[in-house]
């Protein structure tokens, strides 16, 4: 959980960017473009539809 207002703000911007990118990728996929790259963090379309997912961002850690 984000504890400061700044951290929450950045997290919400990143979340919205992910959702926007995912929606764009899904739209292209449904139109038949199966070479589209889904944003990192998209997991369900990989095993079920053999979709391609972007590499993790440089600051990603588990």
Buried (B, 14 or more C-beta within 10 A) or exposed (E): EEEEEEEEEEEEEEEEEBEEBBEEBBEBBEEEEEEBBBBBBBEEBEEEEEBEBEEEEEEEEE
